């Protein structure tokens, strides 16, 4: 299967030349890079969140494979779906699915199901690909969609993903795709998002889950982010850092109703 782009021309330019030009202004070619386990990246239109994503990805020593935990906005397909074969297409070319790692992860998880439907119209994984392709044109991915559930489920899923990944014996970088507070004032969004960011900085997936719930934080990707923290701790992460935070208001000038974006690394 070739998964064709669904938000090219909307969230990012639909031609190769225009997309490369845009991304070149958002990544930091001179950034000091480090070995990491995972990243938290936003998934809005590039004009709003692209600088956050670009600066964050620029900090990472990318491996041959990136395992992307997506947010299921559409509700389509399996609640926990993984694609194990095929390619994803963007204006920058095709990205192969790392079938060896994907099949090993699927084998070790009772929750994950092989499913393409959950990926067909969902943008949260797609928008990560151009940045990865721009920095490493032969990169492979493992696309995993994660829907809403409870913290024990995310921890169980994180354990299974990490076990399946380790079984293959190759290195990879994990990504959680999420935006933070949606459509509140800038002051409210920043206050709430700081609470969520602090939980991620503490590598506390249960704390993140509870913080989001107790403070009514409209963080769309709390599911993949809780799972990411669990996975990264299982594979040796002990620290996390914030690369950049901003809101859509910093671009639009409208601070009355913003969306928050954070780029973070775990190592």
N, C-alpha and C positions, 0 to 999 in steps of 0.2 A: 504493500500500500504506500502511496505517496500522499502525504497530508499536505494539501495546498494551503497557502496563507488565507486567513479570513479578515485580517485587519490591515493589510498592506494598503496604503493609500488613505487610511484613516488614522491609525495610531502612529504610523511612520511612513516615509515615502515609498512609493511602489516601484521606483526604478533603482537599479544598482548604483548608478552614478550619484543620484540625489541622496540615497541612503548612506553611502560611504561618506559623502561630504558632510552630512549632518552628524554622523557618529564621530567623525574625526575631530569635531569641535567639542565633543562631550567626554571623550576619553582623555586620559593624561598619559601621553607616551613616555614622559620622564618620571612617572611615579615609581617609587621604590616598591618592588614586589616582594611578597612573602609567601611561604608555604602556609596554606590554610586548609581547613576541613570543609567549611561551608560559608555561604553568603546568604544574606537576606536582601532581596532586590525588589523594587517596585515594578508595577506592570501597567502604568497608565500610558497615555499618549506621550511620545518622546519629548514633545515641546514642554510638557509639564514635569515629567519624572526622569527624562533621559540623562540629565546631568548627574543625578543621584546614582543611577545605574552605571553610567559610564565611569565615574570616579571610583565607584566601589569595585567594579570588575578590573579596573586598572591596577588595583592593589594586589591582585591574586596571581600567583603562578598557576596558570591553567594547566590541567592535566589533559590527557587525550580524551577523557570522558567526563561529562558533566551530568549528574543525576538531578533532574529538576522536579521539585515537588510543587505542583500547581494548585491553584484555587479553582474549585468548580463553581463558576457563576451560573452556568446554564442549567444545571440539574440533570443533564443528559447522561445516559449510560450508567455504569456501575459507580457506586459511591467511592470505591477505592479501585481505580482502574489503571493498569499499566500496559503500555504498548511494547511488545517484545520484538517486533519485526517492522521493517519499513524505513521510510525516509520522510523528513520534513523539509518542505521547500520554502525558501524566502527569496526576495530579490537578489540576495547574495549567493544563491545556489542551494544545493541540497545538503542536508545533514543526516547522516545515517544513525539509526538506532543501534546502540551497542547491545546486540542480542545476547551475547554471552552473559553480561552482567544482569541484563533485564530478566532473562530466564532463571538465573540463579536466585535473584530476589523474589521472583514469583514462586519459585519452588519452596522457599523458606517461609512464606507468609500464607496464613489461612484467610486473611482479610482481603488481600489483593486478588483481583481477577483480571485476566487478559481481556482488554476491552479497547476498541478504537473509538466507539461512539462518544465517549466522554471527552475526547480530544478534538472532535471534528470542528466544533464552532466556538471553542474556548480560547481566549486570547492570552491567558496568564502565562502559559509556557511559550507560546509563539513569540511574544515580544522580547523574550530574553535572548532568542537565537541570534539576531543580527549583531548584538554586542559580542557574543562569543565567537561568531564567525569572523568578525572584523579583526579580532585579536589572535585567532587561531583557526585558520581556514579549513583544517582537516579534522575539526573536533567532532566527536560523537556524543549522543545524548541518550539518557534513559528517561522518558516522560512518564511521570506518575501523577495521577489526579487524586486529590484528597478532599473529601466532603466533610461536612460538619458532623461531629460525634462528641464523645467525652474524652477526658484526659487519659483514662486508662487505655482506651482504644488507640490513641495516638502513641502512647508509650509502647504498647504491644506492637504496633505497626513499625515504630522506630527500631525496636529490637530485631524484628524480623528482617527489615531492610538492611540493617547493619550486618546481620549474620550472613545474609545472602551475598552482600557485597564483599565481605571479607573472605568468603569461600573461594571467590575467583582469584584473589591474590594480586589484583592490580590496583593502582591508585586512581582516584577520581576526586572531583569536587562536587559537593552537594549545594543545591540552591533552593531556597524557599521563595516563592513568588507571592508578594503581598503588598497592598497599600494599607495605610493606617486609618485614622479617623476620616470619615466622609461627611461633607456638607454641614460643618459647624463653623463657628467663627474661628479665626486664627488663634486667638487666645485660648479658647476651649480646646481646640485640636492639639495645640502644643502641650497643654497641661496634661491631657489624657494620654497623648502619645509618649510623653516622657515616662509615664508609669509603665507602659508596655515595653518601651526601650530598656528601661532599667531591669525589668525581669529577664529580657533576653541577654543583657550584659552579665547578669548573674547566672546564665545558663540554667534557668529555672523554668522548665516547661509547665509544671503545675502552677507555679506562681503567675506565669503569663496567662494561662487559661483562666485562672480565678480573677486576675486583675481585669482582664477584658470583660468578663461576665459581671463582676461587681460594680465596675465603673461605666458599664454600657458603652464600651468602646467599639465603634463600628469598623474594626479591623477585619477586612474580608478574608485574609489569609492566616487567621490564627491557627487553623487546622494544620496546614503544611509547616507553619513555623514551629509549633509545638513538636511536631514530628521531626523537623530538622534538628532541633536542640537535642532531642533524645538520640537521634542517629549520631550526631557529632560527638556527643559525650561517650557513646559506645565505641567510637573509633579513635578516642584519645583527645578530644578537644577539652581544654581547661580554661580558655579565655575567650572573650568576645570584645569587639570594639565597634564604635559608631564611626563611620566614615563621613556621612553627610545626612542631614535632615533638612527638609524644606517643605513648603506647602505650595499648592497650586496658586495661591495668592501671590507668591513671590514672582510668578510669571505674569499672571493676569492683572494683578493690582487690585483684585476684589478680595478683601479679607473678611467679608461677611459670611461667606460659605466656601470653605476650602476642603481640599483633600490633603492628607499628610503622607509624605514619602520618606522612608528611611533606608539607607544603604548600610549594611553591617557585615562584618566578617567574624568568623569563628575559627580559632586555631588552637 
